[in-house]
Amino acid sequence: MRVFQGSENDPVVQFEPIKIVGVVVDEVGEPLNDGSRGSALYAVPFKLSRTPPPEWADLFIRNWDHPPRCSTMHRPHTAEVEGNRIVLTRTSIDEVKNVHRETLKLAVEEANRQYAAVMQQRRQANERENLRRQQHEQEVRRIAGEIDFD
């Protein structure tokens, strides 16, 4: 777990990486199998360890659509993040097991890494801003103490 120091509720300073907990078996779709192209495919949802922030979800989608590495069977633009779930909209459970599992894990890891880096940058920017404000306040107090109205 990666936790930055600060307020417990401040998303800028705390981020626990998201994990895929497993397949939401009761919500796996069914194939149409009507002979049309892609009719053997269906939705497969995955439960996440918690509901990710919207920025994390965007990063995950970008990493799914353009992973650093993937199989030739990868299908970009087939993932959605809905609450505490990732849903692959056009796949099969066999494809998940044999093809998409590694790309899913990689996309989650990359989203975690990138989101943590963004949060770290924000934390550092907040610290710089706080320091700037403190220095300004000290300077104002110092100069105000030097002003004599007698």
N, C-alpha and C positions, 0 to 999 in steps of 0.2 A: 504494500500500500504506500502510495506517495502522498504525503500530507504536508502542506506548507503551514507555517505558523501563522496564527491570526484568529479572527473571529470564527467560531464554529459554523456560522451560517453564511459566511462570506464566500461566494463561489470563486472569487478572484484569488483567494489564498488557500483554498482547500480543494483537492480533487483526488478521489479514490478511483483508480482505473475501473472501467466497466468490463464485465466478463460475460461471455455467453454461458448460461447455466445449462441449457439443453433445449431439445425440441419440444414445442408445445403440442404434444401428440393429439390431444382432443380437438385441436384447431387446424390440423393438416387438411388441406383441400383434397378433392377427388378429381381425377382426370375425366374429361368429357369423352375421350376415346371415340369420337365420331368420324375419325378418318381425316379430319382437317389438320393442316400443319400446326404442330404444337399441341394437339389435343391430348397427348399423353402427359402433358405437364400440368402442374398444379401448384398452389401456394404452400410453402412450408414456413411456419413461424418458429422463431427461437426466442426463448425468454432470456432477458438480460438480468444481470445482478441488481440493477435498479434502473429507473427512468433516467436516461442521459439528458444533459442540457441540450438545447437546440443546436448550438454550435458544434457539439460533439457529433450529433446526428448528421449534420451537414458534412463534417469531415469524414465520417464513416461512409456516407454515400459516395463522396468523391473518391475515397480509397477503394470502394467496391467497384466503381465504374472504371477506375484507372489504377489498378493495383500495381505495385512494383514488380510483381511476378504472379503468373497464373497459368492455368492449363489452357490449351487451345479450345477447350469446351466452355470457357468462361463466358457468361452472358452479362455484359454491362447493362445498366438501366433496368435491373430486375429486382433491386432491393429497396425496401422502404423501412423507415424507423417509425413505429407507432407506439407511443408510450414506452413501456419497458420491454418492447419486442422489436426484433428485426424480422421482416417477412421477405423471403425470396418468393417473388410472385409467379415465376415460370420455371419450375424445376421439378424434381422428383426426389423422394427420400433416398433412392439409390444414388442419384447424382450428388446429393449432399454428402453422402458417405464417401463416395469414390472420387469426387471431383471438387466440390465447392467448399468442403470443410476447411482445407488449408487456406483458401482465399478468404473465407469468412474470418478465420483466426487472424490472418495477416491484416485485414482491413480494420478489425477491432484494435489490434495492437498499434497500428499506425495512427488510428484516430485517437487512442489514448495518449500516445507519445506527442502527437501534434497539439492536442488540446492541453496537455500538461505544459508544453512549451509556451503556448499562448497565455495560459494562466500565470506562468512564471514571469513572462514579459510584463503582464499587467501588474503583478505584484511589485516588480521592480520599478515600474513607472509610478505606482502609488507611493512607494517608499521615497523615490526621488522628489515627487511632488510634496510629500509631507516634510521632507528635509528642507526643500525650498521655502515652504511656508514657515517652518520653525526659524530658519535663518532670517527671513524677512521680519518676523515678529521680534526676534532678538535685536536686529538692526534698528527697527522702529523704537523699541524700548531704550536702546542705548542712546540714540540720537535725541529722543524725547527727553531723556534724563539730562542731556547737555543743554537743553534749551531753558534759559532762565528768563523769567518774565519780571523780575525785580528791577 
